């Protein structure tokens, strides 16, 4: 399909997971290398494109398992956005929970490395744009962390 023929309304949909471990109070991010679509891309929230047969949450769980080796509980859609780097990409961000601890995950698919980081540290890793609303959402996870501490 030649997307240049459309002036609006046609997107390549990508589902992304903000995978949070209540046990460690960290988020799982993955490192990509040599992305064919966005050269600047490095660290990302794991995810992928959905299929047509089942609901979006099913495909997100499947992609996460393939790319991280972990099982997640998909909770809520958090935000959707396009990218200044590639306007035809539409990403839908989901909050997911995982009960694993560090060391149990394994990179797969297009991810070469995985890392658990505090929500406030995510911005230090990403080399492409992080929407201010995603940053605000990550702050709410940090605040949840602070209130959970004795």
C-alpha positions in Angstrom: 0.0 0.0 0.0 1.4 3.4 -1.0 0.7 5.6 2.0 1.8 8.7 0.1 -1.6 8.5 -1.7 -3.5 9.3 1.5 -3.5 12.7 3.0 -4.8 11.5 6.4 -6.3 8.6 8.4 -4.0 5.7 7.4 -1.5 4.5 10.0 0.8 1.6 10.8 -0.3 0.7 14.3 2.2 -0.4 16.9 1.3 -1.5 20.4 3.8 -0.6 23.2 3.9 -1.9 26.7 4.9 0.1 29.8 5.8 -3.1 31.7 5.8 -2.4 35.5 6.9 -4.8 38.2 5.2 -3.9 41.5 7.7 -6.1 43.2 10.8 -4.2 42.1 9.0 -0.9 41.2 10.8 -0.8 37.9 9.9 -0.7 34.2 11.3 -3.1 31.5 12.7 -1.5 28.4 14.4 -3.1 25.4 17.3 -2.0 23.2 17.0 -2.2 19.4 19.8 -1.8 16.9 19.7 -0.8 13.3 16.0 0.0 13.1 15.1 0.2 9.4 12.4 2.8 9.9 13.8 5.2 12.5 17.6 5.4 12.5 17.8 7.2 15.8 15.8 4.5 17.7 17.6 2.7 20.5 15.8 1.9 23.8 12.1 1.3 23.5 9.0 0.1 25.3 8.6 -3.5 24.0 5.7 -4.2 21.7 4.8 -4.8 18.1 2.1 -4.6 15.4 -1.2 -6.3 16.0 -2.9 -8.8 13.8 -6.5 -8.8 12.7 -8.0 -12.0 14.3 -8.0 -11.1 18.0 -8.2 -8.1 20.3 -5.2 -5.7 20.6 -4.4 -6.9 24.2 -4.0 -10.5 23.0 -1.4 -9.4 20.4 0.4 -7.2 22.9 0.8 -10.1 25.3 2.0 -12.3 22.5 4.6 -9.7 21.3 5.8 -9.1 24.9 6.3 -12.9 25.5 8.2 -13.2 22.2 10.4 -10.2 22.7 11.1 -10.4 26.5 10.2 -13.9 27.6 7.8 -12.5 30.3 4.1 -12.9 30.8 2.3 -9.6 31.4 -1.2 -8.6 32.6 -2.4 -5.9 30.2 -4.2 -3.4 32.3 -5.2 -0.2 30.5 -4.5 1.8 27.3 -2.6 4.9 28.5 -1.9 7.0 25.5 -1.8 7.0 21.7 0.5 9.1 19.5 2.2 9.6 16.2 5.9 10.5 15.9 7.6 13.6 14.5 10.3 11.2 13.1 7.7 9.1 11.2 4.2 10.6 11.0 2.5 7.5 9.6 3.3 5.4 12.7 0.6 5.3 15.4 1.6 3.8 18.7 -0.8 2.9 21.4 0.8 2.6 24.9 -0.6 0.2 27.4 0.2 -0.1 31.1 1.1 -3.8 31.9 2.1 -5.5 35.1 4.6 -8.3 35.5 5.6 -10.2 38.6 9.1 -11.2 37.5 12.3 -10.0 39.1 15.4 -9.0 37.2 17.3 -11.8 35.5 14.3 -13.8 34.4 13.7 -12.0 31.1 15.4 -12.8 27.8 15.6 -10.5 24.7 14.1 -11.8 21.6 12.7 -10.6 18.2 14.3 -7.3 17.4 15.5 -6.6 20.9 19.1 -7.2 21.7 19.1 -6.2 25.4 16.6 -5.7 28.2 16.9 -3.6 31.3 14.8 -2.8 34.4 14.8 0.9 35.2 13.0 3.2 37.6 10.2 5.1 35.8 12.1 8.4 36.2 15.2 6.9 34.5 13.4 5.9 31.2 14.1 9.3 29.6 17.9 8.8 30.1 17.8 5.9 27.7 15.5 6.9 24.9 17.1 8.6 21.9 13.8 9.4 20.2 11.0 11.6 21.3 9.0 10.7 24.4 5.7 12.6 24.5 5.2 14.8 27.6 2.1 12.8 28.5 4.1 9.6 28.7 6.7 11.3 30.9 3.8 12.6 33.1 2.5 9.0 33.3 5.9 7.7 34.3 6.0 10.3 37.1 2.7 8.9 38.4 4.4 5.5 38.7 7.3 7.1 40.5 4.9 8.8 42.9 3.3 5.4 43.4 6.7 4.1 44.2 7.3 6.9 46.8 4.0 6.3 48.6 4.7 2.6 48.7 7.9 3.0 50.6 7.8 2.7 54.4 
